[in-house]
């Protein structure tokens, strides 16, 4: 079965005078949390769901800890996380201070396996 999508009517953000058009958007189809993933991993391994959940929770704590240190976090065949900054531009290097930083965000860069998966998706109207 393919990924369900729906039609959403949206205005053109670059020209609000243009008529609205319909665009494809993912139709909500539930979610999986750490507990669900832990149960799934447990069914596919010799580990208990409790052990799997503990590892996932510790993984989250350590990813946050490493990102706070400004490190890239590479998760093997999953991809990597890193912090990205948005700042005001200044004329000289010496003028650039932490006050120029407007916000930080987390970037996820999927591995080649995940990028390849995106090329092979199928979609069904929900």
C-alpha positions, -999 to +999 in steps of 0.1 A: +000+000+000+012+035-008+014+066+013-020+083+016-022+119+005-050+145+004-056+177-015-051+210+003-062+244-011-035+270-006-028+305-016+004+314-035+026+329-008+045+349-034+014+365-049-017+365-027-038+380-056-035+347-076-063+322-072-057+294-047-046+261-060-047+225-047-015+208-036-007+173-024-002+168+014+004+137+035-029+124+050-024+117+087-020+080+092-010+077+128+024+078+144+050+056+161+065+065+195+095+051+213+073+025+231+060+012+197+095+011+182+108-007+213+081-033+210+089-038+173+126-041+179+119-065+208+099-088+184+128-088+160+156-094+185+164-112+218+160-080+238+130-072+259+108-042+250+119-026+283+156-029+273+149-015+239+130+014+253+158+021+277+183+022+249+161+045+228+157+069+257+194+069+264+201+075+227+178+106+228+196+120+258+230+115+242+220+130+209+208+161+227+240+162+247+262+160+217+242+186+197+244+210+226+282+207+223+280+217+186+288+182+174+274+164+144+257+132+154+260+104+128+237+075+133+252+050+110+228+039+083+200+063+095+217+097+088+230+125+108+218+154+130+235+188+133+226+223+145+222+251+119+221+288+126+202+318+112+219+351+119+218+388+109+245+398+084+272+422+096+298+441+077+330+429+094+340+397+111+346+415+144+310+428+144+296+393+145+286+384+180+262+359+195+236+386+196+234+384+157+221+348+160+183+349+154+176+312+159+190+277+157+174+246+142+182+210+139+190+196+105+186+159+097+205+146+067+192+111+058+216+084+047+217+073+011+195+043+019+168+067+031+172+090+002+168+060-022+136+050-003+122+084-012+127+078-049+106+046-047+075+056-028+040+050-041+011+072-033-027+067-030-054+094-026-070+091+008 
